Amino acid sequence: MTHQDPHPADDDAESLRPATPTDLYGLPFRSRTSPLAATAAQANGRWASAVGLVRADRASWLADCAPHLAAARMYPHAQSPRLALVTAYLTWLFVLDDRLDHDPADSTAGSRTLAELATVLGRPPSTAPPEPLLRALADIRRRTRELAPRTLSQRLDTHLRQTVDAFATEAEHRRDGRPPSENQYIDLRRRTSCAWIFADLAELAHDTETLPLLHTSAEYHAQVACAADIAGWDNDLVSLARETASDESDNLVTVLARRRGWTPERAGEEVARRIGQRVREYPAAERRTLAHIAASGLRGPERTRHEDVIMSFRDVLAGVLAWNHGDTLRFTDPPTAAPRPHRTGGTPDAEPRL
């Protein structure tokens, strides 16, 4: 028995929406959106308020950021409790990213936040510190333990800790005035892209868990790394104006411009070219992972569920890119950035606008 391609050619036209990244990079599959997006938005708004992560006076931030649409695109088959939890994870990651971006480079605030997060990740998930960012992390870890096998929960904790450590390395570079080399940045960006977290969340969303023979294999990690490069570098492009305005140097465009003496425009063209190259390499990386599963000895439903997880990474990757380019206002700062449709009300529209 083999996997079922989750992107059949005769799929309902309403569930397949043309994604701008297809035109930008030639992505060979398109994004689709869960019909539970609005439900996820409502649940996420209540949760973010209850844990103090997003204050009432910042409700518009949650609507403009639209983490529920990121989750609905990346995990379109997740049922309500799991889609709500995935949305909470994404919201938490966006709040953390904003916290780190808004702290001055020479301040101890960002480093203190990261140190506290690392401590929380070493504690039982029921621990609920008073600070909202820490309390929210404790809560989503507790909810994860209720919905996922313990081994998957622990793997997710490990990848969260690795991401926090990568953010800390970035903070050290800024504090010490040591911008990374090109190779250092590429390695660091793979970790700050959260790609391995997103891969774990794919298993959580599908109510399954892969065996170590898959998630510890070189083929699996090469595929995730390829997706990490595509998503991370695309994020660098769409966030460049905002990061340039705040003197943020952790961006592949900035790194290439500085290291090679290029203009930002030339560096941006090179980043787009590299994304296109990685997009062309992704199907082969996927095939190698599927071949590894086929050679592993797994049979029947066990083999199928592992293949389906790997195929679901298409949704994750296409969803990230489509959200970057059409669903969120997150990258429109500073005000000179191109305006996008504003969503009114406490709950953003469930229908994505590309």
Residue, then its C-alpha position, 0 to 999 in steps of 0.5 A: m500500500t502506498h500513500q495517497d497524494p493529498h493534492p489530486a488533480d481533480d480536487d474541488a476548485e474551492s479548496l485549491r486557490p492559486a498561490t502567488p509563490t507558484d508564480l514567484y518560484g515555480l512551487p509545484f503545488r498550491s495552498r488550500t485552507s481549512p474550513l475551520a479557519a474561523t473557528a480557530a480564530q475565535a478559539n485563539g482569540r479567547w486563549a490569547s486573552a486568557v493567558g495574557l499573551v495578547r491584551a485587549d488593546r492589541a486585538s487588532w494585532l492578532a487580526d492583522c497577524a492572522p496566525h489562524l490563517a497560517a495554521a489553516r493553510m499549513y494544516p488544512h486537515a486538522q480537526s478543531p482541537r488540534l488546529a486550535l493548538v497549532t494556531a496557539y503555537l504559531t501565535w506564541l512564536f510570532v509574539l516571541d519574534d516581536r518581543l525579540d525584534h523590539d528589544p534593543a540589540d544591546s539590551t539584556a531583555g531579549s537574552r533574559t526572555l530566552a533564558e527564561l524560556a529555556t528554563v520553562l522548557g526544562r520543567p514539567p508542562s503543567t508549570a505556569p509562570p506568571e509572565p504571559l509569554l512563559r505562561a502561554l508556553a506552559d499552557i500549550r505544552r500542557r495541551t500538547r501532552e493531552l493530545a499527543p504521545r509523550t515522545l512526540s511532545q518531548r521531541l517538540d520540546t527539543h525542537l522548541r529549545q533548539t529554536v530558542d537557542a538559535f534566537a539566542t545565538e542571533a542575539e549574541h551576534r547583534r550584541d557583540g557586533r559580529p554579523p554571521s558569515e553567509n554559511q553561518y547565517i544559512d545554518l542559523r536560519r534553518r533553525t530560526s525558521c521553525a521548520w522542525i517545529f512545523a514538521d512535528l506539528a504536522e504529526l500533531a495535526h494528523d493525530t499520528e506519530t512517526l517512528p525514529l526510523l523516519h524522523t531521525s533519518a538523513e533523508y527526512h532532515a534533508q527534506v525539512a532543511c530544504a523546506a526551511d531554506i525556502a520558507g526562511w529565505d522567502n520570509d527574509l524577502v517579505s520582511l526586509a523593509r521592516e527589518t531594514a527600518s529597525d536596523e535588523s541584520d539577520n536577513l539573508v539579503t543583508v548578509l549577502a549585500r554586506r559580505r559580497g559588496w552587493t546592492p540590496e536589490r542585487a542581493g534580493e535577486e540572488v535570494a529569489r534565485r536561490i529559493g527557486q533552486r531549492v523549490r526545484e530540489y524539493p520534489a527530489a528530496e521528498r522522493r528520497t524520503l518516501a524511498h527511505i520509508a519504502a525500504s524500511g520494511l514498513r507495510g500496510p497502514e503503518r507505511t501509509r501513515h508515514e508517507d502521508v505525513i511526508m506528503s503533508f509537508r507540501d501543505v506546510l510549505a505552500g501554506v507558509l508561502a501563501w500566508n507570507h504573501g497574501d494573508t498577513l499584515r505582519f510584514t507591512d511595517p514600516p508604513t511605506a510598505a504596500p497596503r493590503p486588505h484590512r480585516t475588520g472586527g475581532t475575528p479575521d475573515a476565514e477566506p484567504r486573500l491572495 
